[in-house]
Amino acid sequence: MMTPSLIAVALWLLLANVAAMFPSKDNHWKLAYAMIAIGVPLLGWVTLENGPWVGLFALAAGASVLRWPVIYLSRWLRRTVGR
């Protein structure tokens, strides 16, 4: 049985994928910021209701959709921590 948090994550993933199909002048960065702002509390909700393994799966699913912000974050962390 799907909990309300899993349904919300499924809708978030569907919305993110549909929104990525449309052209954008800023390469979808404004949308990515909005999806991150919605996704972080949603990830906490999923983890709270379903446990850490389901939370990690939801994190991986979200990171696969928002891969460019994750790539830029990892590059920034490497530059900052590497000094």
C-alpha positions as CSV (number, residue, x, y, z in Angstrom):
1,M,0.0,0.0,0.0
2,M,1.3,3.4,-0.9
3,T,1.5,6.0,1.8
4,P,0.5,9.6,1.1
5,S,4.2,10.6,1.1
6,L,5.0,8.1,-1.6
7,I,2.1,9.3,-3.7
8,A,3.5,12.9,-3.3
9,V,7.0,11.8,-4.4
10,A,5.5,10.0,-7.4
11,L,3.7,13.2,-8.3
12,W,6.8,15.2,-7.8
13,L,8.8,12.9,-10.1
14,L,6.0,13.1,-12.7
15,L,5.9,16.9,-12.5
16,A,9.6,17.2,-12.8
17,N,9.8,15.0,-15.8
18,V,7.0,16.6,-17.6
19,A,8.4,20.1,-16.9
20,A,11.8,19.1,-18.2
21,M,10.2,18.3,-21.6
22,F,9.3,21.9,-22.3
23,P,11.8,24.4,-23.7
24,S,13.3,27.0,-21.3
25,K,15.4,30.0,-21.8
26,D,17.3,29.6,-18.5
27,N,17.9,25.8,-19.0
28,H,15.3,25.0,-16.3
29,W,17.3,26.5,-13.4
30,K,14.3,28.4,-11.9
31,L,12.3,25.2,-12.1
32,A,15.1,23.2,-10.5
33,Y,15.3,25.6,-7.6
34,A,11.5,25.3,-7.0
35,M,11.7,21.5,-7.3
36,I,14.5,21.4,-4.8
37,A,12.6,23.6,-2.4
38,I,9.6,21.3,-2.6
39,G,11.7,18.1,-2.7
40,V,13.7,18.5,0.5
41,P,10.8,18.6,2.9
42,L,9.1,15.9,0.8
43,L,12.2,13.7,1.2
44,G,12.1,14.2,5.0
45,W,8.4,13.2,5.0
46,V,9.0,10.1,3.0
47,T,11.9,9.1,5.3
48,L,9.8,9.7,8.4
49,E,6.9,7.6,7.2
50,N,8.6,4.8,5.3
51,G,12.1,4.5,6.8
52,P,15.6,5.4,5.7
53,W,15.9,2.8,2.9
54,V,12.9,4.2,1.1
55,G,14.2,7.7,1.8
56,L,17.5,6.9,0.1
57,F,15.6,5.4,-2.8
58,A,13.6,8.7,-3.1
59,L,16.8,10.7,-2.8
60,A,18.4,8.7,-5.7
61,A,15.2,9.1,-7.8
62,G,15.3,12.9,-7.2
63,A,19.0,13.1,-7.9
64,S,18.5,11.3,-11.2
65,V,15.9,13.9,-12.2
66,L,17.9,16.9,-11.0
67,R,21.3,15.6,-12.0
68,W,22.8,18.9,-13.1
69,P,22.4,20.7,-9.8
70,V,23.9,17.6,-8.1
71,I,26.8,17.7,-10.6
72,Y,27.4,21.4,-10.0
73,L,27.2,20.9,-6.2
74,S,29.8,18.1,-6.3
75,R,32.1,20.2,-8.4
76,W,31.8,23.1,-6.0
77,L,32.4,20.8,-3.0
78,R,35.5,19.4,-4.6
79,R,36.9,22.9,-5.3
80,T,36.1,24.1,-1.8
81,V,37.1,21.1,0.3
82,G,40.1,20.3,-2.0
83,R,41.9,23.5,-1.0
